[in-house]
Amino acid sequence: MAEDADTIDAEQVEDEEAPSEEETETPEETKPTREGERNIKGLFVNVRLLRRIAQVTFLLGINAYVFSAWFEAEQVQAFWIFIRDILPSIPIIAPLDAPFAAIAGSFGTMNRELTMGLFPFFTIGAMIIILIFFGKASCGWICPIGTLQDFATLPNRSKTRPAPGTEKELRRVKAYVFIITMFFSAWIAISTVLGTDEAIRDALGIFAESGFDPVNPAHILFVKALEMNWPFNIETLWYVLDWGWIFWLQIIFGALVVIVSFWMPRWYCRWLCPAGWLYGIFSRASLVGIGRNPALCTPDTCNVCEVVCPMNIRIRRFPYQRVHSAECIMCLECKSHCPNKAIVIRFG
């Protein structure tokens, strides 16, 4: 449209008076310049690119000690430790007991504190404040398990999505996982306060330290997998015999979280993550969210926003003003792909 307007203006000027070359620019001269400006602007406002950069940055930053262990970049590590001192835990799933960990997830920290006989006042308070302001944006932009699932999804354009009724039932599973994991943690917490926790810890086995860790893919991949001896040649192949059947089950589960995401985007986040279920309670009415411009949205003929949504949210079912979904992770895939630019970020 801008190019057509320039052409019309040039023709009108020629009819009235032919100006000098210094006073005018031909459309051919302005076209490459404006295209370059749009390309540069598009590079900086490309939400998908910014999110990928943020995800990779935080994947390394959450495990900040890797900078000094592998790259000898202690200043970078110090920066992330500074972030940790400001935000000791973030609404994601990331184990603090990982060898390189600097930042922990709120839900895992809660479980750890409870099993120590402490009530996580500060952890819960910080978690609620972050969720009220930003919703579950940390799940979409920071969480390492979400990042691994997203990158596993990238090569596959055809995704498998269950029917709405099936999706609704599958989402109930993570509520049950939340109840079970919190039950174990609360049981140990009460027993610790009463001084009767020794027998219970022996009975619970791997669930004694945290009710969530044994089924937490972040703990499996970033803690358990790094603790084990891995075979590097034929002579050390016998190491796998010492792993034990529990670790075999855990590592298979951790691998499936990533592999299945090739066909089903964020399936773990949608159906199994107890942390995501808890975070969703406080993020449904967050100050930052997404809505639709009714003048631009064409819900009767277009469903692109729902097709690209990794959380399989039925966006068109919500009012234009705001998508009040506990599943929304503010990934903004809907905004990036909307052909009508109808998706907008809402504040308040």
N, C-alpha and C positions, 0 to 999 in steps of 0.2 A: 504493500500500500504506500510506503514511504517513497519507493522508487517511482511509482506512478505519479505521485504528487509532484516530485521534482521535475518529471518530464513535462507535465502540464504547465508548470510555472515557467519553464524554459521556453516553451512554444509561445506563451503569452508575451513574454519579454521580446521575442524576435518580432512579433507583429507590431508592437509599439515602437521599439527602438532597439537596435542591435548594440548591446553594451560591449565594452572592451573585454579582452580575454582575462585581464587581471581582476575584473569585477565579478566574473561568473565561474561556476564549476559545472562541468558537464556531468550528466548522470553517470557516465562511464568512469569518471574520476572519483565520484563519491561512493560508487557501489562497492569496490573492494575495501575501502576504508571502513564503511559501515558494517560490512560483513565481518571484518576483522574485529571491530568493536564488539559485535554480538558474540563472536567466538570467545573473546577474552572474558566478556561478562558471563557467558554460559559456563566457562570453566570454573569461575569463582562461586557461582550460584547453583552449581550442580549438586543437588542435595545427596544424590546417590554416591557421588565421588567423595564428598565430605564425610559421609557416614562410613564408607569403607576405610578412609584414612583414620578416622576416629577409632574404629574398631581395632585396626591393627596397632595403633598407638597405645590404646588401653590394654590390649592383649599383652604387650610387652611391659607396659607400665605397671599393671597389676602384679606381675612377676619382676619387679624392678631390680632385684638383686642380680638378675641375669646380666645386667649391664656391666657390673664390676667383675662378675665371674667369667664372662665370655669376651667382653669388649673393652674392659679396663676403663670404662666411662663412669667414674665415680660421681662426677658432677651431675650427670643425668640421673643416676640413682638417687642422689641427694634431693633432686627436685621432686621425685615421686615420693620420697619419704616425707618431704614437706607437705605434699598433698595428703598423705596418710595421716599426718598429725592433725590436719584440719578436718578430714573426714575419715575417722577410723574404720568405718564400714559404710558400704554403699548397697542399695537395693539390687544386688546381683547375686549370683552364686559363684563364690571364689573362696577357697580354703586358706585361712591364715597360716596353717601349719605346713603349707607347701614350702619346699626348700628355697625357692626364690621369691616367695610371696611378700609383698609390701602392703597390699590393700586387700581387705577381706569383704565378703558378702554379709549382709545384715542377718539373713536367716541362719546361715551356718554359725555365725558368731553367737546368735541367740541360743542355739542348741548347745554350743560349747559352754557358755556361761551357766546355763541351767544345770548341766551335768556336773558343774563345779559347785553347785549349791548357791549360786548367785542369781538374783533377778536382774535381767538386762534392761534396767531403766534407761540408761543413756543410749544403748543400741536401738531400742524401740522408739525412743523419742526422736533421734536423728533420722531413723528410717521413715517415720510418719511425716516429718517436716519435708524431707526430700520428695516423697511421693505426693504430698498435697500440692507442692509447687510444680513439679515437673512430670508427675505421673510415672509411668513405667518407661520413660525415655532411657533410663540406664540399662534396661533390658535390651533395648533396640540398638543402643550406641556403644555400650561399655561391656556388657556381660560376655566373658570369654566363651562360654558354651553356646550362647546365641551367635557369636561371631563364627565359631567353627561350623555350626549348622548352616549359616547364611552362605559361607564360602563353599560348602559342600553342595548347596542348591544351585549355585551360579551356572555350572555347565549344562544343566538340564532345563530346557524351556517348557516341556510338557510336565505339569505337576499333577499328582494324584490328590484329589480333594473329596472327602466323604460328603454325603448328603447332610443338610443342615441338622436333621434330627440325630443322625449318628454323631456328628461333631459335638452336639450338645451333650450327649451321653458320655462321650469320651472325655470331655472336659471335667466331668464329675470325678474322674479317677484321681486327679491331682488333689482334690479336696480330701479324699480318703487317705492318700499318701501323707498329706499334711497332718491329719488327725493321728495317724499311726506314729509318725516320727516325733511329733510333739508329745504324744503319750509316753513314749520311751524316755524322752528328755525330762519331762515333768516327774515321771516315776523316780528316776535317779535323783533328781533335784530334791524331792521330798525325803527320799531315803538318806541322802547325804546330810541334810539338816538334822534328821533324827538319829544319825549315826548308825544306820542299819544298811548302808549301801554296799558293803563288801560282798555279801552273798548275792545280792541282786546284780552287781556288776559281773560276777562270775557267770550268772545264769544268762545274762543278755549277750555276753561275748562281744562280737564286733559292734554291737549297738550301744555298748557301755559308755564310750567316750562322746558319742554324738548319735542321736537317733537318725540323723540325715546322712552322715558321711558314707555309710556303706552303699547307699543308692544315689549318691551325689556324683554325677559324671566328672565334675571339676575336681573333686577329691580323688577320684579313681585315676584320672589322667595326669594330674599335677602333683599328687602325693604318692599314692600307692605304686603307680607305674615307675616313678623315679626311685623308689626305695628298693625295687626288685633288681636282682642281677639278670641282665639280659645277655643272651648268647651272641657273640660277635663273630664266631667262626664255628667250624665243626667240632673242635675240641671242647668248646664251652657249651655245646648244645644241651648237655645234661642239666644246665641251670634250670630249664623249664620244669624239670621233675621236682624241684624244691618249691615251686610256686604255690602249690595247694589248690584244691578245687574251688575254694571261695574266691581267690584272686582270679582264677580262670573265668568264673562267672562274671566277676566285676569288669574285667578287661573286655570280655565279649560284649557286655552291656554298654560300656563306654564307647566301644567301636561302633556298635549299632546306632547309638545316638547320632553319630556323624554320618554313617553310611546311609541309613534310612532317610536322612534329610535330603539326599539326592533326589528322591521322589516325593517326599512329603515335607515341605518347608516347616522348620521349627516344630516338628511333631512333639518333641520332648517338652518344649515350652508350653504348647497348647494342651497337652493331655497328662503329663506326669509331674511337672515341676511344682512341688509344694510351695516353694518360695514365691513363684509367680502367682499362685493362688492367693497367698497372703498379701502380696504387694497390690494385687488387683482390688482388694477391699478398700484401700485408701486412695487409689489412683483414679477411681471411676469419676470423681468430681474434681479432678486436679485443676489448677489455675491455667495450665497450658494444655491445649488439646487441639483437635481438628474438627472442622465443620465443612459445610458445603455452601457454595454460593447458589441460591435458587435461580438466579437469572442465567447462570451458565450451565448448571447441572441438568442432564437429560436422563433421569433414572429409568424411564420407560424404554429407552433404546440403547442405553450404554451401561455396562457393568464392569468396565475396566478396573475401577478401584477395588472391587471385590475379587477379581481374578488375580491381581498382583499382590493382594494383601497376604503376607506370610502367616498371619495369625487366623486367616480364613474368617474375618469379621464380615458380617452382612451389613455393610456400611449404608446401603440404601434404605434399610429398615429404620434407621435412626432419624430424628428430626434434622432439618437443615442446620439448625443453630449449632448443634454439638453432637459428636459421636461419643455418648457416654457408655463406653465399653470397658469392662475390666480387663479385656484381652489386649487392648491397644498398647503398643510399645513405641509409638511415635517414631516409627522408622521412616515415615513419609514416602513410602513407595507409592501410595495412592496419589500423593501430590505430584510426584515425579512423572507418573505415567498418564495422568488424567489428560485426555485429548482436548478438553474444554477449559483447562485450568480452573476447574470449579472447586477444588479442594483448597481450603484456606486454614491457616493456623489461628486458633482462637485463644484469647487471653481473658481470664476472669470467669 
